[in-house]
Amino acid sequence: MKNYFIAHGTGRLEMGRELKWKFPESPDYYPISKVKIEHHKFIFIVWIQARLWISR
């Protein structure tokens, strides 16, 4: 999903794997866990945002 909505990832999105994503809007990496994929049906991930970004 690189260049789709994330700037960089630490690996392929695979079931059971934990990785980190970097978004273009943030200098930080965020953990992605509990990946579940059912081919041609859905992709489920848990992404816990570490910080709340507020712009004025």
C-alpha positions in Angstrom: 0.0 0.0 0.0 3.1 2.2 -0.3 2.3 5.4 -2.2 -1.4 4.7 -1.8 -1.9 6.3 1.6 1.3 5.5 3.5 4.7 6.8 2.9 6.7 3.8 4.1 6.1 0.5 5.7 8.5 -1.9 7.5 7.3 -5.0 5.5 4.5 -6.7 3.6 1.0 -6.7 5.0 0.5 -10.4 6.0 -1.7 -12.2 8.4 -0.4 -12.2 12.0 2.5 -9.9 11.2 3.2 -6.7 13.1 4.8 -3.9 11.2 5.1 -0.1 11.2 3.7 2.5 8.8 4.8 6.0 8.2 2.2 8.5 6.9 3.2 11.5 4.7 1.6 13.9 7.3 3.8 12.7 10.2 7.5 12.2 10.8 6.7 9.2 13.1 6.1 5.4 12.5 2.9 3.8 13.9 2.5 0.2 14.8 0.1 -1.9 12.8 -1.0 -5.2 14.4 -3.6 -8.0 14.3 -3.6 -8.1 10.5 -6.3 -10.4 9.0 -6.8 -10.8 5.3 -9.4 -12.6 3.4 -8.5 -12.6 -0.3 -11.0 -10.5 -2.4 -13.1 -9.8 0.7 -11.5 -7.7 3.3 -8.3 -6.5 5.1 -8.5 -5.9 8.9 -5.8 -4.1 10.8 -5.4 -2.5 14.2 -3.7 0.9 14.1 -3.3 2.7 17.4 -2.5 6.3 16.8 0.2 7.5 19.1 -0.5 11.2 18.8 -3.4 13.4 17.9 -2.5 16.0 15.3 -4.4 19.2 15.4 -3.9 22.0 12.9 -5.2 25.5 13.2 
